[in-house]
């Protein structure tokens, strides 16, 4: 079934599903829906049923969870049966099948609650699936534990290494002797171990039979759904947050998906940061293990969620992190409509200049949030200089320390510090000066030079000084313009720009794990 938003007749408002889609992920969802549903239809037309495990691969910060949540809503809106399983929230369980089967039961029972025949077949299938949950073997395990409770591992190893003949080596030992007690322990331990081994073999054979029954009943479920009017297939099962789980849990869940539930008519969508999942696998098998090749055995296809547009991503970050600044006046120095748009435009310009990846941009924005939340009340923020320091620190701690310690007052000194960073220095339009007729065109580096050269001066010194350095007059003109914009009121209060270093340094000590 091809998704056509204009053809929706449900009372639900389709448009609201993607209302907050700032990264334009709707198009990715539409493509995948059309591909997967038409793939299923094409396979069925050729007389073969189809199954797939698709990995939605995306870097951290690309809006993967938002995308999956909205896509699920869209599929449900279109009438497809959908199961959503958050692996992270179920990670507390030792066996992933416990939460996974419960999620399938809840979602499909709700979807087909008005179709008794479907719920009946579903119950039979999941009943077989529950038998695959790890048996604890409490009886045998308990007996073995009791026998070995007072022995060390070395003692147990020594006992099991003794030949069977030890049990009858000395028939004349007294009933209460230590030697007799030792013989009894050996006999009992070996007996329990043998019993456990026999049970393990029986359990293995029984599990193979149960898996076959379970898969057969899942196929019966799909057949019943095919015959029921209005039941659209395939069934979509989504697994999110897999890369945040315990390594063992993630691997066992993938194995269950591939080997237990991989029957025609069921499509699995796993969304992962595969790089992180690779680290998890290597935590189990060692750094030299080819984890990427191993993991790809579980997936039939991958879809790389494309990188978002830079300006769109900036807007997402501002919506996520930018605090309500209250009485703080944030001057971006840009010619750009509303203040928030001007701030976002400046941030985007810095991401281009410093070539920060999306994770780096997120981290820089978190530092900006921390600085602004701790900013002194009623003091003004010179955003270009603040962003300059934040981005410098994000790219190079040593360059940031050099700026903080040396406080270069000349263009040459600053250029020497910035040279290793190879900044992309495009021009941006800043506010023109009403007093001088300056057109207000500056590059990122020029803005940095203007403010850094004046970073040791107070607001009053900047306003009154004429000759301390070559850049102070430009800063002073801008401050005078701001004062004029205040309709004759007092000139806005600024912190000494040198204080920005300390505030950025303090905020940068915060480490975010989420």
Secondary structure, 3 states (H helix, E strand, C coil): CCCCHHHCCCCCCHHHHHCCCCCCCHHHHHHHHHHHHHHHHHHHHCCCCCCEEEEEECCCCCCHHHHHHHHHHHHHHCCEEEEEEECHHHCCCCCHHHHHHHHHHHHHHHHCCCCHHHHHHHHHHHHHHHCCCCCCCHHHHHHHHHHHCCCCHHHHHHHHHCCHHHHHCCCCCCCCCHHHHHHHHHHHHHHHHHHHHHHHHHHHHHHHHHHHHHHHHHHHHHHHHHHCCCCEEEEEEEEECHHHCCHHHHHHHHHHHHHCCCCCCEEEEEEECHHHHHHHHHHHHCCCCCHHHHHHCCCCEEEECCCCCHHHHHHHHHHHHCCCCCCCCEECCECCCCHHHHHHHHHHHHHHHHCCCHHHHHHHHHHHHHHHHCCCCCCEEEHHHHHHHHHHHHHCHHHHHHHHHHCCCCHHHHHHHHHHHCCCCCEEEECCCCCCCCCCEEEHHHHHHHHHHCCCCCHHHHHHCCCCCCCHHHHHHHHHHHHHHCCCCCCCCECCCHHHHHHHHHHHCCCCCC
